[in-house]
Amino acid sequence: MKKVYSLYFSPTGGCRRIANLLAAQLADSLSLPLEEIDITLPEGRVECYRFSEDSLVVLACPTYAGRVPNKLLPELEEKILGSGRTPIVIASVYGGRCNEDAMRELALLADRNGFIPIAAVSCLSRHSMSDIMAAGRPDSRDLDELRTFARKTAEKMRLASPAPLEFDRETPLAPYYRPRKEDGSPANFLKAKPLTNPEKCDRCGICAGVCPLGSISREDPSLVTGVCIKCHACVRSCPTHAKYFDNEELLSHVRSLEKLCTTRLENQYLL
């Protein structure tokens, strides 16, 4: 190994924190340099990233509806490529509902794209739409577990022939989770977009700068001119709290999750 890479898509910062923690611990344990690659913004997904077999990649991605975000998936398939023998550590991050098939989907994608998955983790981070779900995660206990996991992964990498991760390659992936409202009926908020309170907005443009699809106008931040994936990056980053969603289907869905997802969930580690 010559270098460790921290590669992540992280609209609200959870995946960035987890990817960087894992990669930093791996780099420290293996005495290797570390490079950070942020593919959250459109400009970070312009070029194709090719990793040699002497690279160790940590890939972190959020879970949307139990799967890899469907708007991101084609770009991951096209632009994140291994040599056929590039080791990779998968980090699938979710906000407390259910990780479902997201971790396996990332592993399958990596396998198809020339990587050898050697370890994987499904871990908690605060839900992007809620201040209640997975609040405070990853906490100190999570961080200690993640460091231990990274050290054990480094021990595995020191072996002459580290064994590839064993996972289900045959079962078809589960469909995306269908959101529900508080009454249990389907919630449809595909067309929901963030609104702007003109009394609070100072037109600083931060929201436009953090949108992972470049869908917010820089000239007029109240305009959402493209697709919204409901990542809440604009809401979370607005220093004046001017950005918000008022779509009742989305809000009802969030309230239903907050009522159901109250138990502390544990991270899942695969080596």
N, C-alpha and C positions, 0 to 999 in steps of 0.2 A: 504494500500500500504506500502511495505517495501523498495523498491528500484526502481529507474528509470534506464533504459538501453538505451544507444545510440548504435544502430546496423546499420552498413552501408557497402555498396559496393561502393567504391569511387576511381576509377583509377586516376582521375586528381584533386581530392580534393574538388570538389563542394558539393558532398553529405555528406562528412565528416563534412564540415563547417556547413551545414544546420542541420544535425542530432544533432550535438553537441550543437548548439545554442538552438534548441528546447528542447532537453533533459535537458540542464543546467537550462533553465528557468522553466521547469516543476519541476525539483528537488528543485530549490530555492523556488518556489511558494508553493510546498507541503512539504517543509522541509524534504526532503528525500535524501539519498546518491545516487550517480550517478556512473554508471559503463559503460565504453566504450568498444564496441566489434567491431573490424575491420575485416570484412570478405573479404576484397579486394584481398589479396594474397592467393595462394593455401593452405598455411599452416593454414590460418584462417578459412578454410572451411573443415578441416579434421574432427573435432568433431561435434557432434550433440548438438545443443543448445536447452535446454528445459526450458521454463519459467512458473513459477507458477502463480496462480491467484492473488497473492499479488505483482506481478511485473507489472510495466508500461513500455512498450517497444516502442521506437521510431525507425521505420525502414525507412531508406532512400536508394533509388535506382535510378540510372540514367535511362533515357528513350533512347532506341535505336530503331529507325524506328517506333516510336509510341507505343512501347510495352516494357515489361521487357526484358532485354537482354536474348536471347534464350539460350546462353551457361551457364548463371547463373541460369535460372529458375529451372532446375531439382534439383540443390543443395539447393535452397531455399525450394523447396517442401519437400525434404528429411530431411533437417537438422535444420530448424528453426521451432520449435514446441511450441505451447501453451498448456495449461492444459484443454482447452475447455471453460475457463472463463478468459483468460488472456487479459487485455485491451491493445490495440495497436494503435499507431498514425502513419499514413502512410505519407511519404513524397516522392513524385514522382518528380524528378528533370530533367529538360530538357533545351536544349540550344537555344531555340527561334524559332524552326520550328513549332512543334505542339506536345502536350503531348498525344493527341488521347486517347487510351485505357489503357495507362500505369498505371495510378492511380487506375482505376477500377480493373485492373488485379492484382495489389498488394493487394487490398482489398479482392478480391475473394480468392486469395491464402492464405491470413491470415485467412480468415473465414474458409476455408477448413482445415487449420492446427491447429485449436484449439484456435484461437484468437478472440476477439471481437473488431472489428474496431470501435473506438469511435470518431475519428477525422481524417481528411486527408487534405493534401495541395499539390497542383501542383505548383511548384515554379521554377523560372528562375535561371540559373547559366551559366557562359560563356560556349559556345559550345566548346567541346573538340577539334574539328577540325579547329576552326576558332578563330582569334583574334578580329573579328568584331561582330559576332553574340552574343547577350546578353553580350557584353563587359561591364565589371564593375558590373555585377549582381552576387550575390545579392548586391545591393547598400544600402546606409543608410536607404532609405525609405523601402526597402524590409526587412531589419533587424528589423526595428521598427515594421513592420506588423507581422513578424514571432514571435517576443516576445509577442505582444498583443494576437496573436492566441494561443500561448502556455499558457498564463495566463488565457485565456477564457477556454481552455481545462482543466486546473487545477481546475477552478471553477466547471466545469462539473464533474470532478472526485471526488469532495467533496460531491456530491449528494449520497444519500443512494443507489440509483439504477440508475447510469448514462445510458442514453438511447443509444443503439447501433446506429451507423451511418446508415442512410438510403441510399442505393445505388442500382443500377440495377444489380440484380443477374441472370436475365433470358436471356437477349440479348446475342447472341454469340459474342465473342470478334472479333474486326476488324482484318483483316490480317495485317501483318507487312507492313509498308510503303515501296513502291518500289522507290528507289532513281532515280533521273532524272539528265541528263546532261543539259548543258546550252541550247541546242537546243530542249529540251523536251523529247528526246529519253531516254529509260532506261539506267541506269548506272550500270554496273556489275563490282564490285571491290572486290568480295568475296575473291579472291586469293591474293589481294594486301598485301604486308608486308613492314615494315619499312626498309629503307636502312641506311647504315652508311658511312659517309665521313671519309675515313681513315686518311686524313690529320688533321682532328679535333679530332678524337677519341683517348682518352688516356687510353682506356681499364679499366676505373674505375669500371665498372660493375653495376653502378647505374641503368641503363636501365633494366638489367636482374633482379635486385632486386625489381623493381616496376611492372613488367609485371604480370597482374592478372591471367594469365593462365600458367605462368612459361615457356613461349615459347622461351625466348631469352637465348642463351648459355652463361653461366658465364665464361667459358674458352675463348670463342671468341664471344664477344657481337655483331659482325656483322652477326652472324648466328641466324636465326629465325627458330627453329627446330620444332615448334608446330603451333597450330592454332593462328591466329591474329584476334582479334575482333575490330580492328581499334579504340581502346579507346584513343590512342595517349599518354598514360602514359609515354612511353619511350621518345617520342619527347618532351613532356612538362618538363620532369625531367632532361634531359641531360644538364649538366653544360657547355659543350663546343658547344652545338647546332650541334652535329654530326649526330643526328638521323633525318630522314625526309622520307616523302613519295613522290614518283615521278609518281605513277600510274595516268595516265591522266584521266581515268574514274572517279576516286575518286576526283581528283582536280577540274574537271569540275563540279561535283556534288556540291562540297563546294562553288565554284564560283556562281553556280545557286542559292544556298540557301542565300548567302550573298546579292545577288541582290533582292531577294524576301522578305527576313525577315528583314525589316528595321524599322518597327513600334515597339514602346515600348509596350511590352505585360505585362499584369498584372497577379499576382499570383491568384490562385483560392483556397479558403478556405472552407472546409466543416466541420460542427460541428453538 
